């Protein structure tokens, strides 16, 4: 029973971090909102920008504090290699960038599939990354009509979703913002969100990868699938 509790803590440590951040931000909003409403309308207008900056500062502080607590929690869990997690997160970031750089490529969908297939041994002809993500991503970002929109990585969160023996699994959520330059600076392109999952072996080798272009239908797909799976007992 004790080991099952520890394993569940590992899987939900990321949720603890996100939930705590939301709670602290909500408290800040309520506190500052009450202060603002107690003043006259004119005073409220002049304080609006200050309140926004204050909220942004509070959110940053809350995230930093909770990130520290999150790391401390992981350290206390037996078998968790924090240095490995850091390396695996860097690997996940590289995988994401490799998948999404096709938005500004002049390659065809087939050429992009062949390139990724040759680069990553863990992909095969049945991989959803090749058969679904790549075509959808290139179509949505305009790459199927030539070089599409260029995106820059604006935000990325990667959390450990499972530790089973020597195998680590991760879930990442990324926001990519369009780069607008020259005559296309008023482009209608919007931020894109990508949810991806991957696993690594002890030596850091990636053993699986899946990716979703997030939408109202796909944004929660990996999380939902993870919740439906039975919690495994620790093997190491």
N, C-alpha and C positions, 0 to 999 in steps of 0.2 A: 504493500500500500504506500509506503514512504517513497519508494522509487517511482511509482506511478504519479504521485503528486509532483515530484521533481521534474518528471518528463513533461507534465502538463504545463508547469511553470515555464519551461524552455519554450514551448510552442506559443504561449500567450504573452511572453515578455514584451513583444512588440506592441500588442494591444494595450498592455499596461501603460507603456510610454505614451501612445497616442491618446488614450483616455485621460491620463493625468494632465497632458498639455491642454486638452479641451476644457477640463474642469477649471484649471487655473485661469485660462483666458476668459471663460464665462464669468468667473468671480471678478476679474478686472473690469469687464464690461458693465456689470451691475454696479460696482462701486463708483466708477467714473460717471456712469449714466445718472446715478442719483445726485451726484455733485453738480452735474451740468443742469439738471432740471430745477435745482434749487435757485439758480440764478435767473436774472431777467433775460428776455429774448435777445436783446442786444449783446449782453455779455456772453450768452450761449454761442452766438455767431462768431464772436471773436475768439472763443476758446475751442472752436471745432477742430482746427488744424492741430492745436496742442494736444487735444484728446486723442486724435488719430496717431500722432507720434508716440504718445504715452502708451497706447495699446500695442503698437508695434514693438516698442521697447519691452513691455511686459511679456509679450509673446516670445520674443527672443530669449529673454532671461529664463522663462519657464521651460522652453525647449532645452536650453543648455543645462539647467538643473536636472530635468528629468532624464536627459541623455546620460548624465553622470550616474544617476541612480540606476538607470537601465543597465549600464556597463557593470556597476557594482553587483547587481542582481545576477548577471550572467557569470561573473567571477565566482560567486558563491555556489553556483550549480556545478556539481562534480562532473568531470569529463569534458567541460567546455573549454576549448582552446581559443582564447581571445585573439591571440596573434594570428591564428589560422583564419578566424572569422574576418579579421581586417584584410587579409590577403584575398580571401574569397570574395569580399565585397568589391575589391579593386578589379578582380576578374569579372564579376558581374557587370560592373560599369563598362568595361571594355567590350563585353559581349553586346550590351545594349547599343553602344555607339556603332559597332560593326553592323548591327541589324538595321539601324535607322539612317546610316549615312547614304543609303541608296536613294533617299528622297531627292538629292541633288545630283544623282548620277545620270549619265547618258546610256547606261547599260539597259538592256531589255530585262524583263522579268526572268526569262530563262537564263540569261547570262548571269544575273545576280544569284539565282538558285545554284547554278554550277559553281560559282565562285565560293559561296558559303559552304556548299557540300564538300568541296575540295579542301577548304581551310579547316573545317571542324569535323573530326572523326566521329563525334557522338551524334551527328546528324545522318539521317538516311532518307530514302525515297518516301518513307511513310511519315516523316517528321512534319508536324503541323507548322513549324517555323517556315519550312520550305513551301509546303503546299497551300497554306492559308495566310500566314502573317505577311510573308514577302509580297505576294500579289496584291493583297488588300492595302498594305502600307504604300506601295509604289503607286497604286491607283489613286488612293486618297490624297497623296501629296503631289500628284501631277507628274511623277517620274515616268509614267508610261507614255507620256507625250514628249519625251525629251527630258532635259534636266529640269526637275521640279523645284519645289520650295526648299531652301536651305534652313535647317533647324539647328538651334543650339540647345544644349542641355541646361535647363533652368533649375530643375529641382529633382532630387533623387533620394529615395528612402529604400534601403535594403535591410530586411530583418531576417534573422534565423527563424525558419518555420518548423524545422524538425531536426533532431539529432538522433540518429539510430546507429549505434556502434561507432564505426569510423566514418560514416557517411553523413554529411551535413546538407541540409536543404534550405533554400532561401526563397523569399518572395520580395520582389522589388516593384516600386511604383515610380514612374518617371514623368516629368512634365517637360516637353520640348517646345520652345517658343520659336516662331518663324523669324528669320532675319530679313528685315526689309531695308533694301538699299536702292539708290538710284530711282528710276521711274516706277519701280515696283514697291516703293516704300508704303504705299497705301493699299497694298494687296489685301484681299479678303481672307487670306490664310489665317487660321486661328491656331492657338496652342493645341498640341497633340499630347495625349496621355497614353503611355504604354505600361501594361502590367506584365511582368515576366517572372517565371519560376525556373530555378536551376538547382542542380545537385553537384556535389564534388566528392571525390574520394580523399583518402588521407594525404596523398601527395599533392593535392590541389587540382588534380585533373577533373575537368567538367565531365560528368557522366550523362547529364540530360539537360535539356533546355526547352522551354515553351514560352510563347509570347502572345499577347493579345493587344490589339489596338483598342483602347478603352472606349466604351460607349455606354449608353444606358443599359444595354443588354450584356456587354462583355466585361464591364469594369469589375464586377464582383464575382466573376466566374471562377477564378483560381481560389479565392477565399472560400467560396461556397463548397467547392470540391474538396478543399482541405478539411473543412468542418465535418463533411460527411464521412471521411475516412476514419476508421477506428484508431484510437491512440495506441501505438505500439509500446511494448515494454522495453526498457533499456536493455541493450545487448552488450554494452561495454562499460 
